[in-house]
Amino acid sequence: MEQQPDVVDVRGLVCPQPVILTRQALERSQQDRITAVVDNETARDNIVKMARSLSCGVEVDQRGDGFYIAITKPEDFGAALEPQENLLFLVASDSLGRGSEDLGKLLMKNLFYTLSEQGGLGKVIIFINSGVKLACTGSPALDFLFELQQDGAEIFACGTCLDYFKLKDQLSVGQVTNLYTILDYLQKVPRVIYL
């Protein structure tokens, strides 16, 4: 008798939760196939992209109550989950993108939430300019940064920037650093993402 695939119902959840919960289900499931159920096209598309980035097979079935996304793991699925080479995030603002500042701050918080769900191993996060505010008391991203640090991420905040914003005594996660060290990391880490 064929075993039914695990089902993760993420209808009604906002981005990035459908993707994160589906990936967690993929990682935890002992079965070769899971089904994610979503209620909107954006969540459907994001889950499909995530699954394909892990070399999974994907089939989408639209029904009256949502999209059913059947995800089949490849034989070497474990290899796709291995931590990637070192990755450096250079964060120069406490807001992501241009336009609405409130939206930008929400996006930055969600980015660190999503990043924390992927784990910190192999990641270096350096905050400069107003980005240092994210590593200080009261930051909406602080809990996620703590998780990343506990999972192995190296976190740094520019001392000159902390001084400029009068935040040095409010740094809550990571270490104070300088431009010499920042340049050293930028030269030695092969992949840099500028935020």
C-alpha positions in Angstrom: 0.0 0.0 0.0 1.4 3.4 -1.1 2.1 5.8 1.8 0.3 9.2 1.5 2.6 12.2 1.3 3.0 14.6 4.3 0.8 17.6 3.9 1.7 21.1 5.1 -1.3 23.5 5.0 0.0 27.1 4.9 -3.2 28.7 3.7 -3.8 32.1 5.4 -0.2 32.7 6.3 1.8 35.7 5.1 5.1 35.8 3.4 7.7 34.4 4.1 5.9 31.8 6.4 4.5 29.5 3.6 8.0 29.0 2.1 9.8 28.6 5.5 7.2 26.1 6.8 7.3 24.1 3.5 11.1 23.9 3.5 11.0 22.8 7.2 8.5 20.1 6.3 10.7 18.9 3.4 13.7 18.7 5.7 11.9 16.9 8.4 9.8 14.5 6.4 11.1 10.9 6.1 9.0 10.6 2.9 10.3 11.4 -0.6 7.3 13.6 -1.3 5.3 16.2 0.5 2.3 18.4 -0.5 2.0 22.1 0.4 -1.4 23.7 0.2 -1.6 27.5 -0.3 -4.4 29.9 -1.1 -2.7 32.5 -3.3 -0.5 32.7 -6.4 2.4 34.5 -4.7 2.8 31.7 -2.1 2.5 29.1 -4.8 5.2 30.7 -7.0 7.5 31.3 -4.0 7.2 27.6 -2.9 7.8 26.4 -6.4 11.0 28.5 -6.7 12.3 27.3 -3.4 11.6 23.6 -4.3 13.3 23.9 -7.7 16.3 25.6 -6.1 16.7 22.4 -4.1 16.4 20.3 -7.3 13.0 19.0 -6.3 10.4 17.9 -8.7 7.2 20.1 -8.6 3.6 19.5 -9.7 0.9 22.1 -9.0 -2.8 21.3 -8.9 -5.3 24.1 -8.6 -8.5 23.1 -6.7 -11.5 25.1 -5.4 -9.9 25.6 -1.9 -6.3 26.4 -3.1 -3.2 25.3 -4.9 -1.8 21.8 -4.0 1.9 21.7 -4.7 3.4 18.2 -4.8 7.1 18.3 -4.1 9.3 15.3 -4.8 12.8 15.2 -3.3 15.7 14.2 -5.5 17.9 11.2 -4.5 20.7 13.5 -3.3 18.3 15.9 -1.4 20.6 15.9 1.7 23.4 17.5 -0.4 21.2 20.4 -1.4 20.8 21.2 2.3 24.5 21.4 3.1 25.6 24.8 4.2 27.0 26.8 1.3 30.4 28.5 1.2 30.8 31.6 3.3 28.4 34.3 2.6 28.7 37.9 3.7 25.8 40.3 4.1 26.8 44.0 4.2 23.8 45.8 5.6 24.0 49.6 5.1 20.5 50.6 6.1 17.8 49.6 8.7 15.3 49.6 5.8 15.2 47.4 2.7 14.6 49.1 -0.6 13.3 52.5 -1.5 9.8 54.0 -1.2 7.8 53.4 2.0 10.1 53.4 5.0 7.6 51.4 7.1 7.4 48.7 4.4 11.2 48.8 4.1 11.6 48.1 7.8 9.1 45.3 7.7 10.9 43.7 4.7 14.3 44.0 6.6 12.7 42.3 9.6 11.3 39.5 7.4 14.6 39.1 5.7 16.4 38.4 9.0 13.5 36.1 10.0 13.9 34.1 6.8 17.7 34.1 7.2 17.5 32.8 10.8 15.3 29.9 9.6 18.1 28.9 7.2 20.7 28.9 10.0 23.8 31.0 10.6 26.6 28.6 9.7 28.9 30.1 7.1 27.3 33.6 7.3 29.0 36.9 8.2 26.7 39.9 8.8 28.3 43.4 8.9 26.2 46.4 9.8 27.3 49.9 8.6 25.7 53.3 8.5 22.0 53.2 9.7 22.2 49.4 9.4 23.8 49.3 12.9 20.4 50.2 14.3 19.3 46.6 13.5 21.8 45.2 16.0 20.8 47.5 18.8 18.3 47.5 21.6 14.7 47.8 20.3 15.4 46.5 16.9 12.6 44.4 15.4 15.2 42.0 13.9 17.1 41.5 17.2 15.6 38.1 18.1 16.5 36.7 14.6 20.0 38.1 14.8 20.5 36.3 18.2 19.3 33.1 16.6 21.7 33.6 13.7 24.6 34.2 16.1 23.8 31.1 18.1 23.7 29.1 14.9 27.2 30.2 14.0 26.9 33.5 12.2 29.6 36.1 12.8 27.9 39.5 13.4 29.7 42.9 13.4 28.7 46.5 13.7 30.8 49.5 12.6 32.1 51.4 15.6 32.3 54.7 13.8 28.6 54.3 12.7 27.5 53.3 16.3 29.3 56.5 17.6 27.7 58.7 14.9 24.2 57.5 15.9 25.2 57.5 19.6 24.3 53.8 19.9 27.5 52.2 21.1 26.1 51.5 24.5 22.9 50.0 22.9 24.6 47.3 20.8 22.9 44.1 21.7 24.2 41.5 19.3 27.6 41.0 17.7 30.8 42.9 18.1 32.1 46.4 17.4 34.4 46.4 14.4 36.3 48.9 12.2 36.7 49.6 8.5 40.0 47.7 8.4 38.3 44.5 9.5 35.3 45.1 7.3 37.6 45.5 4.2 39.4 42.3 5.2 36.1 40.4 5.3 35.0 41.9 1.9 38.3 40.7 0.4 38.3 37.2 1.8 34.6 36.1 1.7 33.8 35.0 -1.9 30.1 35.9 -1.9 28.9 39.3 -0.7 25.3 40.5 -0.7 24.8 44.3 -0.3 21.6 45.3 1.5 
